[in-house]
C-alpha cells in the first residue's frame, strides 16, 4: 500500500471529516469517493437536496465540531462479504460498486472516525484535530466515474493546509487569481470577445487586444528577422491528401474540425444512393476527398520548402508565420483565450542538415529565452517531452526517434536551466522541449516549444543536394516561442492583472474607451516591453 | 440591322478571310461562327487535324493571297429553304443549327467573298484589301455554344487593325504583357507558390512576396490608424447561422466552399437512416448546422460592434482587418494571384450615423486616393455600381437602396474624377463605388471599393443610443482600398514588370536568392513607395 504525503493525509482526512459532517446533516446521503487533489480535496455525493453556498457554511460548522471532538482515525481490515453486507445495509450503492473494483486478493479496509465508517485504503492523520486549517470552496456537478451516461453527482471542493497561515496564503492567491481572470478582464478591457453566433472557442480580437497582439507580433518578427527567418503567409485550408501525407488525417480527426466535403463528392454519393452512414464511415476512414481547416502549419511550410530545389548551401532555411490553426477542443474544455478552437501560433520551421541541427536547436531555444527575458518572465523550467514507449500514436522509426531524443537531451544539458524528462509528451512526429513558466501568483503555464522532426521530411520525401552532389534528407525543427498568441495574451492579462506595462497609468488602461487614441499605447508598449 | 464599327468590320472581315483560307487548305472543315471581339477576332471550326503554330503560318499565307485577290464582300439575301439546302450540300451542320436560331420573320443573308459563302448578318469592309494589318495569335479549345456537353471545336484567335503601326503596337503590348505575366515572374522571383496538394487557387506567399505584402500592410495600417481605425483580428470560420442572418447562406453557396458539417449532425442523420441525397438537399436548403469558411469579414465586424452597447458619442467606429476570406471560384476561372479561392482583403467597416455617412464615404474614398497616389498609380476611373432593377438577388427594401445610391452619387460628384454608373454591379446588400485603375500597358484592373449598406444593420438588428436617448440604427460602410492583397500584388508585379521600386537594382531583385538578407529590402521598400 502506497502511503500518502503528510499534506495529502491532511487533505484526505478533511474529505472524510466533510463526509461525516454531511451524513450528520443529511443522513440519507449516498457517498462516492473523496480523494486529495493537487491543491485540496473533494467528495462526490448523491443527495436530492441541491447544495448552496449557505450549506457549505453549515457543513464547515459541523466539520469544526468533529475536529473538536478529536476523533481518532482507525484502520480496520474487513472481510469482503462483511463489507458488502454493511454497505447494503447503509444503502450505499456507489460504495458497493467501488468495493467490487477491488481485486480479489487485495486487503479491504475501512477507515473509521467517530460514527463515520468509509471504504478507504488510507492513509490518514492520527486524530481529527490534526486538520488545523481547512476551507470549503465550491460545488460542482460531476458524472459518476466521469462518464456522462452516468448520474450526475454533487462534488464539493475544499482545501486544507498544515497551518492557518498557509491556508490564508492560498485563499489570497485564489482571490487574486479571480481578480486577474483573463475572461473578466478581457471583457472589461475590450481585449477579446467570444460570440456564440460565431462559434465557441473562436476569438474575435477587440481593438485593445489587437494592439497587444500586433505589438507582440512586431516584437517577435523583429527578433526572428535578426535570426535569419523569412516570414511567410499560407492558406487556412489544405486538401485532405496533404494531411494524409503528414499523418494528421485520419488519425487525429477527433481533435480537428470535420473536413469540408466538396459538393461534387456529396452529389456523386447521392447519385450512387449512398447513405449518411456510409458517408460517415468513409469520412472516418479518410476515403473522402475534401479540404481540412489546417490543424498545423507544418505541411504548408514543407510545401514552400519543396517549391524549389535546394542545395546544401541554401540551408538552414527558416520560415516563420503567425499562422492561425483550428482544432476541435471539447466544448467543456474551452476556457477564454487559454483553451480555444482557433489559435494563432507564432510558428516557424527550420529545414537544416543533420550537422546543423544542434546549433539550430540552441538558437531556437535562445529565441524563446530572449522573448521571455524581454517580457520580464524570468521564472520558468524546461521539460523534454519523449515518446511513451507503449503507445502507437507516434509515426516514424525508432532509430530516428532515438537520434532526435538524444539531440534534444544534449542541447538541454547546455542550457543552464533545470530540465525534466517526461514520457508520452512528444508530438506525434518527434520529441520536443517545452518551456513551462510560472506567473506572479505561482501558477504554471506551458508556452514555447521546440520540436525535432525526422519523420515529416521522410513522409514528404524532402531532399536537398549535398556537397557530394547526391540527394540528402533535411531535418525539420518546429518551434513557437509564445506557443499561441491567444494563450500568451491570456497569460499576460493574468500575470499583469490587466495592468499592462505602458506609459499609461494602470487605471487609465483599465478604463481605456474604444475611441481613445490607442496608437500612443501601441507605439509605446513595445518600447516598454523591452525596458522591463 | 445593327451595323458594326469600322474596326469591327475589319476584324470580322479578317475572320471571314481566315475561314476562306482554311477551307482552301482543308476543304472538309466544318465552320461554326467567327465574330469580332474586344481586341481581335476568332473563328470556331471543326476539323479532324489538330492545328499547330506552323498551320497558323500557312493559314496566314493563304489569307494574304485572298487579300491580294482583293475580293469584294457581297451581301446576298437568301430564302431560308434555299439556305438549308445549300448548307446541307456543303455538309455544314453547325451553320444549319445557327440558321435554325434565326427567327422566322428575319431576313437571312449570306456574305460572299471569292468562292467563300458564309451565313452572316454582316457587316463587312467592301474589299478584302481593306484588311491591311492582321495577325493570327493562338489556338484554343472551345465547346460548341460554350456548353461542355457539346463537342469541343478548335478556336483560332487573331487580331486586325486599320494600320500596320497600330497592329505592331498591339503585338508589342501583348509581348510586354507576356513578359510581365505575374504567374511567371511570381515564380521566378519567389513571390508566391500554388501547390496542387494544398489546393487550386490557394496562395502560399513565399519570402519575397511576404515582404511585399507586409510592407503594403504596414503602409495601409499606418494610414488607417491616422484616420481613426482600430485594427482587429477575427476567425476564418463562423457558424452557418451567422451567414444565414447576413444573407450569404444559402443564397450564395455556389460561390462558397461547402460548409463544415459537424460530426454530430452526420452521425444523427446516419442514425435516422438518411441518404446522401437528403443530406445534399438539406445542405442546399441551409437546414444543416455547421460552420462556413468566411466568404466576407462583415458579419465578424458586426459582432465586434455588437459586443457592447454604443452611444451616438462613440460613433463613427471604424474597424480594419487584413481578413482572409474564402470563395469557390470555378477552377477554369482561377488565374495566379488575380483570381483565387483565398483572398486577404484590406477590409474595413465603418459604423456611423446617417448624418456622418457623407463625410465617412468621402474619407473612405480619400484613403483609396491616398493609397493609389502614394503607390504611383495615377490613372484610374470611378464606377458607381447600382442595383439591376430586374434582379432579385438584392436584400433590403428599395427606400433604403435609393437612399444609399443617392448618397454615393452625391459624394462621387464632389470627387473631381470622372465616374460612370453601372446597373447590376452593386453588392447584394448595397451600392458601391469601385476604383478601376489602368496599368502602364493600358489594361484595366478593378481594385478598391467603398460600399454603403443600410441592410446588414437591419438584418443584425444593430443599435446605438442617440442623443434623444432612444435606439437608432447605424449605417455600415464596407471599404477596401487595395481590394485584396493577392490581386493588388498581382497588379504590382505586372505594372512594374517585376522591377519593384527599391534601392536594389532591378537585376538584383530579379535574382534575389532566398537566403539573402531580404530585410534591407523590406526596410526600404516602404520608404521608396512613398517617394515615387
Interface residues (C-beta under 8 A of the other chain):
Chain A: X190 X193 X195 X197 X198 X199 X202 X203 X204 X205 X206 X207 X210 X211 X213 X214 X225 X230 X231 X232 X233 X234 X235 X236 X237 X238 X239 X241 X242 X245 X257 X258 X259 X260 X261 X262 X263 X266 X267 X269 X270 X272 X273 X274 X275 X276 X277 X278 X279 X280 X283 X291 X293 X299 X300 X303 X304 X307 X308 X314 X317 X319 X324 X326 X342 X344 X513 X514 X515 X518 X519 X522
Chain B: X190 X193 X195 X197 X198 X199 X202 X203 X204 X205 X206 X207 X210 X211 X213 X214 X225 X230 X231 X232 X233 X234 X235 X236 X237 X238 X239 X241 X242 X245 X257 X258 X259 X260 X261 X262 X263 X266 X267 X269 X270 X272 X273 X274 X275 X276 X277 X278 X279 X280 X283 X291 X293 X299 X300 X303 X304 X307 X308 X314 X317 X319 X324 X326 X342 X344 X513 X514 X515 X518 X519 X522
